[in-house]
Amino acid sequence: MDRWLAGVLTCIGAILLGAASVMACTLPDMRTDVAPKPEHGGPVQVDASFTVLDMLGVDDVSQQINVDIGAMLVWRDPRLQSLEGCRFARSQVWTPDIILRNSSNLRTTLNNARDQVVIGAEGRVTYRQRFFGEISTYHNLRSFPFDAHDFTITFMPVETGVETLKFVPDQANTWLSDRFNISGWHVTGLTLGEESAKLRETGRSLSMLHLTIAAEREVNYYLFRIMLPLFFVVAMSWVIFWVPPSRFEFQIGLGATSMLTVIAFNLAVAGALPPLGYLTVLDQILIWSIAMVFLAIAEALVTGLHVVNGKEARALQLDRVARVVFPILLIGGWAALALRGMR
């Protein structure tokens, strides 16, 4: 009997404890569409921090990056001071109506478990969410492939003006993951800033967050897979300067083969980039290479005319000078273009 009574009392205690817990986490009668009023007056200050958990790729053609981001927003709501330790669905309390300004295809992960807020001491509300997907970045490719970019992701409220809501960037808790599943890029830094700006579409001033990921393109791939083979193709045209000027038909044929190969390189590289209204550094390098092959063909024509006119000694002298001048012009031109792109 005593054991049965103890069991009953335990069940009653558990029921009462659960009921007390439910009562303790009962929301007061409040409007979720009305922002809390800070005791000091002014707008609600929302501390924001982000974690770039992974960066999966940069698509130069569609001007997008593929990222995995964790976000945390913290603010104080005096109406919830007595609910420390409670959890509620995000729709049950007031939350900042934050959206991404960039065009994107972001998705949330574990939405049912994470789409909640946690109430802390003195009514501090914490909201965490994780996003992954593609974000438009609109990065400039003039210096490609020697480029470095600041990929900026902008968050802003939907309609809440700066007089009601102001974001406070928490740089101390904004950080990068130690490892990224990305090839061809080296991520160098992450900064978070806030700007109050007028949105042209609505004419209202909004508090905006700018999350900027700094990254540099790894150029070794392009050096060894494009520029090194391209150098050998252009150098193939220099054989013209070692062939006797009297065989100018062979020289012209060799120059034409080199020209076609360089143009094929140009078309292959163009397919990896979006249609741009400007030239990249690699485009300029390819154009310079085509010009050098064309000049080699022109030199073959000049020496051939010298031979026809009985000036073979002059033709041989031009070939000897070209053997030195053409490599210097090619390498010097490439170096100048690359250095300008790295600035």
For each residue, the residues with C-beta under 8 A, 3 or more apart:
1: 4 5
2: 5 6
3: 6 7
4: 1 7 8
5: 1 2 8 9
6: 2 3 9 10
7: 3 4 10 11
8: 4 5 11 12
9: 5 6 12 13
10: 6 7 13 14
11: 7 8 14 15
12: 8 9 15 16
13: 9 10 16 17
14: 10 11 17 18
15: 11 12 18 19
16: 12 13 19 20
17: 13 14 20 21
18: 14 15 21 22
19: 15 16 22 23
20: 16 17 23 24
21: 17 18 24 25
22: 18 19 25 26
23: 19 20 26
24: 20 21 83 86
25: 21 22 83 86 87 88
26: 22 23
27: 30 80 83 88 92 93
28: 79 80
29:
30: 27 34 79 93 94
31: 34 94
32: 91 92 93 94 95
33: 94
34: 30 31 94
35: 44 94 160 164 165
36: 44 75 76 77 78 79 94 123
37: 41 78
38: 41 42 43 44 45 76 78
39: 78
40:
41: 37 38
42: 38 166
43: 38 162 163 164 165 166 207
44: 35 36 38 75 76 96 164 165 166
45: 38 75 76 166 167 168
46: 73 74 75 96 165 166 167 168
47: 73 74 75 168 170
48: 71 72 73 74 155 167 168 169 170 192 209
49: 71 72 169 170 171 172 173 174 192
50: 69 70 71 72 174 190 192 211
51: 69 70 71 72 174 175 176 177
52: 55 67 68 69 175 176 177 187 190 213
53: 68 69 70 130 177
54: 67 68 132 177 180 181 182
55: 52 58 65 66 67 68 180 181 182 185 187 213 215
56: 66 67 68 180 181 182
57: 65 66 182 183
58: 55 64 65 66 137 151 182 184 185 215
59: 62 63 64 65 66 134
60: 63 139 141 144 272 273 274
61: 272 273 274
62: 59 134 274
63: 59 60 136 137 138 139 274
64: 58 59 134 135 136 137
65: 55 57 58 59 134 135 137 151 213
66: 55 56 57 58 59 132 133 134 135
67: 52 54 55 56 131 132 133 135 153 213
68: 52 53 54 55 56 130 131 132
69: 50 51 52 53 130 131 132 153 211
70: 50 51 53 128 129 130 131
71: 48 49 50 51 128 129 130 131
72: 48 49 50 51 126 127 128 170 173
73: 46 47 48 95 96 98 126 127
74: 46 47 48 124 125 126 127 170
75: 36 44 45 46 47 96 124 125
76: 36 38 44 45 122 123 124 125
77: 36 80 93 94 123 125
78: 36 37 38 39 81 123
79: 28 30 36 123
80: 27 28 77 83 93 119 123 125
81: 78 84 122 123
82:
83: 24 25 27 80 86 119 123
84: 81 119 120 121
85: 119 120
86: 24 25 83 118 119
87: 25 116 117 118 119
88: 25 27 92 93 116 117 119
89: 92 115 116 117
90: 93 95 115 116 117 127
91: 32
92: 27 32 88 89
93: 27 30 32 77 80 88 90 117 125
94: 30 31 32 33 34 35 36 77
95: 32 73 90 117 125 127
96: 44 46 73 75 157 160 165 167
97: 157 158 159 160
98: 73 155 156 157 158 209
99: 155 156 157 158
100: 104 106 135 153 154 155
101: 154 155 156 208
102: 135 136 137 153 154
103: 135 136
104: 100 133 134 135 136
105: 133 134 135
106: 100 131 132 133 134 135
107: 131 132 133
108: 111 114 115 129 130 131
109: 114 130 131 132
110: 113 114 130
111: 108 114 115
112: 115
113: 110 116
114: 108 109 110 111 128 129 130
115: 89 90 108 111 112 129
116: 87 88 89 90 113 127
117: 87 88 89 90 93 95 125 126 127
118: 86 87 125 126 127
119: 80 83 84 85 86 87 88 123 124 125
120: 84 85 123 124 125 126
121: 84 124
122: 76 81
123: 36 76 77 78 79 80 81 83 119 120
124: 74 75 76 119 120 121
125: 74 75 76 77 80 93 95 117 118 119 120
126: 72 73 74 117 118 120
127: 72 73 74 90 95 116 117 118
128: 70 71 72 114
129: 70 71 108 114 115
130: 53 68 69 70 71 108 109 110 114
131: 67 68 69 70 71 106 107 108 109
132: 54 66 67 68 69 106 107 109
133: 66 67 104 105 106 107
134: 59 62 64 65 66 104 105 106
135: 64 65 66 67 100 102 103 104 105 106 151 153
136: 63 64 102 103 104
137: 58 63 64 65 102 149 151 152 153
138: 63
139: 60 63 149 151
140: 143 147 149
141: 60 144 147 273 274 276 280
142: 147 278 279 280 281 341
143: 140 146 147 148 280 281 341 342
144: 60 141 147 217 273 280 281 282 341
145: 217 219 221 222 280 281 282
146: 143 217 219 281 338 341 342
147: 140 141 142 143 144 216 217 341
148: 143 188 214 215 216 217
149: 137 139 140 214 215 217
150: 212 213 214
151: 58 65 135 137 139 212 213 214 215
152: 137 210 211 212
153: 67 69 100 102 135 137 210 211 212 213
154: 100 101 102 208 209 210 211
155: 48 98 99 100 101 167 208 209 211
156: 98 99 101 199 206 207 208 209
157: 96 97 98 99 160 161 165 206 207
158: 97 98 99
159: 97 202 204
160: 35 96 97 157 164 165 206
161: 157 164 165 204 205 206
162: 43 165 166 196 205 206 207
163: 43 205
164: 35 43 44 160 161
165: 35 43 44 46 96 157 160 161 162 207
166: 42 43 44 45 46 162 194 196 207
167: 45 46 48 96 155 194 207 208 209
168: 45 46 47 48 194
169: 48 49 174 192 193 194 209
170: 47 48 49 72 74 173 174 192
171: 49 174 191 192
172: 49
173: 49 72 170
174: 49 50 51 169 170 171 190 191 192 211
175: 51 52 190
176: 51 52 187 189 190 213
177: 51 52 53 54 180
178:
179:
180: 54 55 56 177 187
181: 54 55 56
182: 54 55 56 57 58 185 187
183: 57
184: 58 217 218 221
185: 55 58 182 215 216 217 218
186: 215 216 217 218
187: 52 55 176 180 182 190 213 214 215
188: 148 214 215 216
189: 176 213 214
190: 50 52 174 175 176 187 211 212 213 214
191: 171 174 211 212 214
192: 48 49 50 169 170 171 174 209 210 211 212
193: 169 209 210 212
194: 166 167 168 169 207 208 209 210
195: 207 208 210
196: 162 166 205 206 207 208
197: 205 206 208
198: 203 204 205 206
199: 156 202 203 204 205 206
200: 203
201:
202: 159 199
203: 198 199 200
204: 159 161 198 199
205: 161 162 163 196 197 198 199
206: 156 157 160 161 162 196 197 198 199
207: 43 156 157 162 165 166 167 194 195 196
208: 101 154 155 156 167 194 195 196 197
209: 48 98 154 155 156 167 169 192 193 194
210: 152 153 154 192 193 194 195
211: 50 69 152 153 154 155 174 190 191 192
212: 150 151 152 153 190 191 192 193
213: 52 55 65 67 150 151 153 176 187 189 190
214: 148 149 150 151 187 188 189 190 191
215: 55 58 148 149 151 185 186 187 188
216: 147 148 185 186 188
217: 144 145 146 147 148 149 184 185 186
218: 184 185 186 221
219: 145 146 222 223
220: 223 224
221: 145 184 218 224 225
222: 145 219 225 226 227 282
223: 219 220 226 227 228
224: 220 221 227 228
225: 221 222 228 229
226: 222 223 229 230 265 269 282
227: 222 223 224 230 231 285 334
228: 223 224 225 231 232
229: 225 226 232 233 265
230: 226 227 233 234 262 265 285 286 289
231: 227 228 234 235 330
232: 228 229 235 236
233: 229 230 236 237 258 261 262 265 289
234: 230 231 237 238 258 262 289 292 293 330
235: 231 232 238 327
236: 232 233 239 254 257 258 261
237: 233 234 240 254 255 258 259 292 293 296 297
238: 234 235 241 242 296 322 323 326 327
239: 236 242 243 254
240: 237 243 251 254 255 296 297 299 300
241: 238 296 299 319 320 322 323 326
242: 238 239 319 323
243: 239 240 247 250 251 254
244: 247
245: 248 251 300 303 304 306 307 312 315 316 319
246: 307 312
247: 243 244 250 251
248: 245 251 252 300 301 303 304 307
249: 252 253
250: 243 247 253 254
251: 240 243 245 247 248 254 255 297 300 303 304
252: 248 249 255 256 297 300 301
253: 249 250 256 257
254: 236 237 239 240 243 250 251 257 258
255: 237 240 251 252 258 259 293 296 297 300
256: 252 253 259 260 297
257: 236 253 254 260 261
258: 233 234 236 237 254 255 261 262 293 296
259: 237 255 256 262 263 290 293 294 297
260: 256 257 263 264
261: 233 236 257 258 264 265
262: 230 233 234 258 259 265 266 286 289 290 293
263: 259 260 266 267 290
264: 260 261 267 268
265: 226 229 230 233 261 262 268 269 286 289
266: 262 263 269 270 283 286 290
267: 263 264 270 271
268: 264 265 271 272
269: 226 265 266 272 273 282 283 286
270: 266 267 273 283
271: 267 268
272: 60 61 268 269
273: 60 61 141 144 269 270 276 280
274: 60 61 62 63 141
275:
276: 141 273 279 280
277:
278: 142
279: 142 276 283 284 287
280: 141 142 143 144 145 273 276 283 284
281: 142 143 144 145 146 284 285 337 338 340 341
282: 144 145 222 226 269 285 286
283: 266 269 270 279 280 286 287
284: 279 280 281 287 288 337
285: 227 230 281 282 288 289 333 334 337 338
286: 230 262 265 266 269 282 283 289 290
287: 279 283 284 290 291
288: 284 285 291 292 330 333 334 337
289: 230 233 234 262 265 285 286 292 293 330
290: 259 262 263 266 286 287 293 294
291: 287 288 294 295
292: 234 237 288 289 295 296 326 329 330 333
293: 234 237 255 258 259 262 289 290 296 297
294: 259 290 291 297 298
295: 291 292 298 299 326
296: 237 238 240 241 255 258 292 293 299 300 322 326
297: 237 240 251 252 255 256 259 293 294 300 301
298: 294 295 301 302
299: 240 241 295 296 302 303 318 319 322
300: 240 245 248 251 252 255 296 297 303 304
301: 248 252 297 298 304 305
302: 298 299 305 306 315 318
303: 245 248 251 299 300 306 307 315 316 318 319
304: 245 248 251 300 301 307 308 315
305: 301 302 308 309
306: 245 302 303 309 311 312 314 315 318
307: 245 246 248 303 304 310 311 312 315
308: 304 305
309: 305 306
310: 307
311: 306 307 314 315
312: 245 246 306 307 315 316
313: 316 317
314: 306 311 317 318
315: 245 302 303 304 306 307 311 312 318 319
316: 245 303 312 313 319 320
317: 313 314 320 321
318: 299 302 303 306 314 315 321 322
319: 241 242 245 299 303 315 316 322 323
320: 241 316 317 323 324
321: 317 318 324 325
322: 238 241 296 299 318 319 325 326
323: 238 241 242 319 320 326 327
324: 320 321 327 328
325: 321 322 328 329
326: 238 241 292 295 296 322 323 329 330
327: 235 238 323 324 330 331
328: 324 325 331 332
329: 292 325 326 332 333
330: 231 234 288 289 292 326 327 333 334
331: 327 328 334 335
332: 328 329 335 336
333: 285 288 292 329 330 336 337
334: 227 285 288 330 331 337 338
335: 331 332 338 339
336: 332 333 339 340
337: 281 284 285 288 333 334 340 341
338: 146 281 285 334 335 341 342
339: 335 336 342 343
340: 281 336 337 343
341: 142 143 144 146 147 281 337 338
342: 143 146 338 339
343: 339 340
